[in-house]
Amino acid sequence: MILGREIAHMMETAGKAPADLAAILSTSRSRMGQILSGQATVSVGDLERLATQLGFRDTDYHETLFAMRKDSHKRGFWTTGYRRAYGEELRLRVDTEMHADRIREFEVEVMPGLLQCEDYVRALYMSVPDVDGLTLEDRIQARIDRQSIFLKDSPPSAHFVLSESCLRRVWCDRPVMITQLEHLIELSQREHMMIQVFPFDRPVGRRTAISNHFTLLRIPSTGVAGSLEVAYTEGPGEFRFLDDKKALDAYDTAWTRLTTAALGFEESRKFLRGMITEFGKHPTP
């Protein structure tokens, strides 16, 4: 995706169209479209010829392009061990999280996977049968491993807005819900982590997007096109990555409205502590 965006930048700078790039590489327009969207790979020779023909002849820049291409055709990472727990549709999402330097997520009903404590994950998957050798422990390990991005020397900046519905939806017994809420408070005090709660009684502007959850990710790039920014949305059988400017601007505006309407950081921690007290007063039936 990053390489495709870099090629698109070269194309626009040179005043060319995708059809012109297809002609340079002697390929079809449809395949050129796949290269630009990150769905198809391009050889080192074709990449060098494309850059040269578009006027980008600096050898250092060529090396940058080659580095972007280097890992795009590797296979096998997702087919071994607990990583098999991720379906095909979720692998790109997890990959982008691994390389992102900024993650912003709004959740409506289910606790974001990056914020789930181990007990909460176990409760979510307890009733899921083992399939193709994948055990409950494999699924738990896959989720916990996904969160290891926050243990890196330079973890991504992460900002979450959580609907009160997301916090109250009881997926497990109350002791586990309390553990999950305590986990959120602990995470919210980390340097690179920000968590805001959007309570039911908070006034909502007419244009504040509260019905659909979404994630905004920024992946740094060494190319001249700058960082890759994408909006991720999902629904039943649908997983979408959007990177066009119009869509990104719309989601960025929605994010601004949500963060403005939600409780502040300390208010959110106070709200979570209140929920812990409330859950503690009402044992699980």
Salt bridges, closest charged atoms under 4 A:
ASP46 OD1 - ARG49 NH2 2.56
GLU48 OE2 - HIS62 ND1 3.91
ASP71 OD1 - LYS74 NZ 3.28
GLU88 OE1 - ARG91 NH1 3.18
GLU97 OE2 - ARG93 NE 2.67
GLU97 OE1 - ARG146 NE 2.81
ASP101 OD1 - ARG218 NE 2.94
GLU105 OE1 - ARG93 NH2 3.33
GLU107 OE1 - HIS213 ND1 3.27
GLU109 OE1 - ARG169 NE 2.80
GLU118 OE2 - ARG122 NH2 3.56
GLU137 OE2 - ARG122 NH1 2.74
GLU164 OE2 - ARG168 NE 2.57
GLU186 OE1 - ARG190 NH2 3.33
GLU229 OE1 - ARG102 NH2 3.44
ASP249 OD2 - LYS245 NZ 2.70
ASP252 OD1 - ARG104 NH1 3.08
GLU266 OE1 - ARG269 NH2 3.17
GLU266 OE2 - ARG273 NH1 3.50
GLU278 OE2 - ARG168 NH1 3.06
